[in-house]
Amino acid sequence: MSPAEVLDRWIAAFNAGDIAALTALYHPDAVNHQVANEPVEGRDAIAAIFAAEFAAAPEMHCIVENRFADGEWAIMEWRDPRGLRGCGFFRAVDGLIVFQRGYWDRLSFERVYGGG
């Protein structure tokens, strides 16, 4: 599976709130670094983060505005129905995400979804 195909499956699983399908796309030793937070290492820890995020904001939805792929990388610019915006960078090797970095604004997230 190419990085672009991995990203397509990631978006579908995220929008379905399917944590098992999402985490199956990650290498067991993957790193997910959402720059507003500390990096999370390992598939199980990544699953726990998704579970907490979906519990806090179950209506989150990724609407892709731009999508790019180059070599081992797939990149997207996204928004959600409530106006949040961000970018995600996914390095996929052998059909699995080995590294993810996300850029979004924590204060906007807390304003829209509560918390903080």
C-alpha positions in Angstrom: 0.0 0.0 0.0 1.4 3.4 -1.0 1.6 6.3 1.5 -1.3 8.0 -0.4 -3.4 4.8 0.0 -2.5 4.6 3.7 -3.6 8.2 4.1 -6.9 7.5 2.3 -7.6 4.6 4.7 -6.5 6.8 7.7 -9.0 9.5 6.7 -11.8 7.0 6.3 -11.1 5.3 9.7 -10.7 8.7 11.4 -14.0 9.9 10.0 -15.7 6.7 11.1 -14.3 7.0 14.6 -12.8 3.5 14.1 -9.9 3.3 16.5 -9.0 -0.3 15.6 -8.8 0.5 11.9 -6.8 3.6 12.6 -4.3 2.0 14.8 -3.9 -1.0 12.5 -2.4 1.5 10.0 0.5 2.3 12.4 3.8 0.4 12.8 4.0 -1.1 16.3 6.8 1.3 17.1 5.3 4.4 15.3 5.6 7.9 16.6 2.7 10.3 16.5 3.7 13.9 17.2 0.9 16.4 17.3 3.0 19.5 17.9 0.6 20.9 20.4 1.4 17.8 22.5 4.3 15.6 23.4 5.2 12.8 20.9 3.4 9.5 21.5 5.3 6.3 20.8 3.9 2.9 20.0 0.7 1.7 18.5 -1.0 1.0 21.9 -0.2 4.6 23.1 -1.5 6.0 19.9 -4.7 4.0 20.3 -5.2 5.5 23.8 -4.8 9.0 22.4 -7.4 8.4 19.7 -9.8 7.0 22.3 -9.4 10.0 24.5 -9.8 12.4 21.6 -12.9 10.7 20.2 -14.4 10.6 23.8 -13.8 14.4 24.2 -15.0 15.4 20.7 -16.9 12.5 19.0 -18.1 14.8 16.2 -14.5 15.5 14.9 -14.4 15.0 11.2 -11.5 15.4 8.7 -12.4 17.3 5.5 -9.4 17.2 3.2 -8.6 20.4 1.4 -5.3 19.5 -0.2 -3.5 16.2 -0.4 0.0 15.5 -1.6 2.3 12.4 -1.8 6.0 12.2 -2.4 8.1 9.1 -1.8 7.4 7.7 1.7 5.3 10.8 2.6 1.6 11.6 2.3 0.5 15.1 3.4 -2.8 16.7 3.9 -4.3 20.1 4.7 -7.6 19.6 6.5 -10.4 21.4 8.2 -13.3 20.2 10.3 -17.0 21.2 10.2 -16.4 23.5 13.2 -13.7 25.5 11.5 -10.5 24.0 12.9 -7.7 23.7 10.4 -4.4 21.9 10.3 -1.9 19.8 8.4 -0.9 16.2 8.8 2.4 14.6 7.6 2.5 10.8 7.4 5.6 8.8 6.7 4.6 5.3 5.6 6.9 2.4 5.0 5.7 -1.0 3.8 2.1 0.1 4.1 2.3 1.3 7.8 2.7 4.7 9.3 6.0 4.9 11.0 5.9 8.6 11.8 3.1 11.2 11.9 3.3 14.9 12.7 0.3 17.2 13.0 0.0 20.9 13.1 -3.1 22.5 14.6 -3.9 25.2 17.1 -4.7 23.9 20.7 -6.5 27.0 21.8 -8.8 26.9 18.8 -9.5 23.2 19.6 -10.3 24.0 23.2 -12.5 26.9 22.2 -14.5 24.8 19.7 -14.7 21.5 21.6 -14.3 22.7 25.2 -11.6 21.8 27.7 -8.4 23.3 28.6 
